[in-house]
Amino acid sequence: MNLDDLKDKLVSDARVTWERIQESGTYNQLRDRYENMSPSMQKVTLVGGAALIAFMILSVPYRYYSQSQEYVGEFEGKRMTIRELLKVSRESSDIPQIPQAPSMDMIRSSVENQIKNANLLPEQIKGTEVADNNSKVIPKNLTEGLLQVSLAKLNLRQVLDLGYQFQTINPSVKLKDMVMTANREDARYFDVVYKLVALAVPAAPEPPPEVPAPRGKKNRNNSGGE
């Protein structure tokens, strides 16, 4: 069927459909009501009918457009989620392994050496004490212990330098808290209590032992001919 035949068929079907509509009782009632209207109401009716027909025609592509926009939004949301998951996966693989924390005696020894290198006076050193971790921020079962360092009459520069040095003892040793108060004798200086906590880092699993390669069987013929 060529284009002309298809066009004639569509026109013929449309004419037949229109004739059926004209023969229906509903159409005749609507036509009678329309003819009995005033000219202004007839114009309003025509405009309203045209608007309704245009809305019905345009509603179909608009519905498909809205649905396609929803699909696009859903696709972009899933794509963003996948990108975030890939980013987190890459970042987690790049995180360095945290070593196990040294013993509390080693931490105390390192702290005392740093205090000695700071050239503090004996009256400024109040002492170090190993205590239990009673913090709610870091659970007790995730720590090896807590070291409390008490110093007195420090200037602000000494407070910052010693806090930084204590923080860099080991990646698994963290400065959990620092309490600083003005010295009672001289308000220009500060009494400071540092609290260092050693994290309980599990040991890395040991690699499985290498299985020795099986030895080749000796050739009985060669061994018998010797």
N, C-alpha and C positions, 0 to 999 in steps of 0.2 A: 504494500500500500504506500503510494507516494504522498507527498505533503499536501497536495491539493485534495486528494480523496479524504485524507484525515481531517482537513479543515472542513470539507463539506459534511462529513459525518458529525463533527462536533456541533456545527451550526444546526444540523437537522435534529440532533438530540436535544439541543437547547430549545429549539422551537417546539418540539413535542412536550418537553417539560413545562414550558411556559403556557402552552394550551391547557395542560392538565391543571396547572395552578389557577388559570382563569375560570375553569369549569368548577372548581371547588367552591363550597358554600362559604368557607371562611374568607376567601378572597373577595367574594361578592359583598359580604358584610363589611369588610374593611373598606372596599371601594365606595359603598354607599355612605359610610360614616365620613370618609374623606371628602366626598362631594358635598355633603351637608355642612362641612366646616367653612368658616370664614376664610377669605384669602390669606390673612395673616397666619391663621392656625395651619392652613395648608403648607405655607412656607416653613413654619416651625416643624411640622411633621416630616416634610421632605428632608430638612437639614438633620433632624434627629435620626431618621431612617438611614440617611447616607453615613452619618457618624457611626451608627450601630454596625452597618455593613463593613465600614472601614476598620472598626475595632475588631470585628470577628476575623477579618482577613489578616490584619496585622498581629493578632494575638498568637497565631500559630508560629510564625518565625520568631516572635519575641519569646515565646515559651522555650523554643529550642535554643535561643541565644542565652537565656537565663540559665538553662540547664548546662550549657557548655561552659558558662562562667563558673558555675559551681564545680564542674569537673576540673577546670583549670586551677581554681583555688585549692581543691583537694590534692591535686598533683603537686602544686608548689609547696604545700604544707608537708607532704610526704618527702619531697626532695630535700627540703630544709632539715627535716628530722634525720634523714640518712646522712646528710653532710655533717650534722652535729655529732652523730654516732661515730662517723669515720674520724672526725677531729679528736673526739675523746679517746678513741682507740689508739690513734697515733700518739697523742700526748701521754697516755698511760704507758705505752711501750717505751717512751723516751725518759720516763722517770727513773733517776738513778736508784740503785739499790742502797738502802740505808744500812750501815754496818751495825753490828751489835755494840751496845754501850759498854764501856769499860767498867770494872768493878768500882764500888763506892770508895774503896781505899785509894784506887788510882785517881779517881776524880778529885778526892780530897787532896792528894799529893800535888796534882796539877794546879789546883786552886791556891794552895799554900805557896807554890813556886811563883805563881803570878803575883801574889801579894808581896812576896819577898822582892821580886824584881821592880815593884812599884815604889820601893824605898819608903814604906810607911813606918811611922814610929811605933814602938811597942804599945803605947797607950791607944793607938788607933785600931789595933787588932783585937777584937773581942773574942774571936775564936770561930771554929767551924764545928758543926754538929750534924750527924747523920740521923734523920728522923723518918717516920712513916709518912707516906703521902696521904693526906686527908682532903685533897682537893676534889671538888665535884666536877671540875672541868675535865680532868684526866682521871679515869677510873684507876683504882689502886692496882687491879690485876694487869694493867697495861704499863706499869712502871717497875723498875728494879729498886728504886729508893729515892730519897730526897736529901739533898745536902743544903744546910742552912749556913750562910756565911754572914757574920755580923762584924761590921766595921764602923768606926766612929770618926768624927771630925774630918770628913772628906770635903774637898771643894768640888764644884760642879764638874770640872774636867776629869777629876779622878773617878767620880761616880760613873760617868759615861765610859771612860776607858776601861775600867775594871768590868763593868757590865758587858761590854763588847768582848773582852778577852774571855770571860767566863762562858759566853754564848758560843765561842769558837773552839771550845775544848774538844768536842766531838759532835758529829752530826746527830747523834742519838741523845745528846745532852742538851736540854732546853732550859732557858731561863723562864721559869714559870711565873715568878712574882718578884717584885722589888718594892720594899717598903722604905720610904725616905722621909725622915723627920728632921726638923731643925735642931741643932745641938743646943742643949740647955745652957751651956757655959758661953758659947759664942754662936749667935744666930747666923753668922756668915758661913758656917760649915754645917754639914749634914751627917746624921747617923743613918746608916743604910743597912738593911737586911736583904741579902740576895737569897733566893730559893731556887736551887737547880734540881731538876728532876731528870732521872735517867730512864729513857723509854725501854720497855721490854720488847726488843726486836727479836723475833724468832730466827734461829740459825738457818742459813740456806741449806736446802737438802743436798746431801752428798750425791755426786754422780754415781750411777750404778757401776759396779766393777766390770771391767772389760772381760768378755768371755774369750779364753784362748782359742785360737784357731785349731781345728782338729788336725792332728798329724797324719800325713799320708801313710797308707799301708805299705809295708815292705813287699817287694815282689818275691814270692816264695821260690819261683824258678831261679831267679838270680841268686838268692841266698842258698839254695840247694846246690847250685853248680859251683859254688866257691870251694 
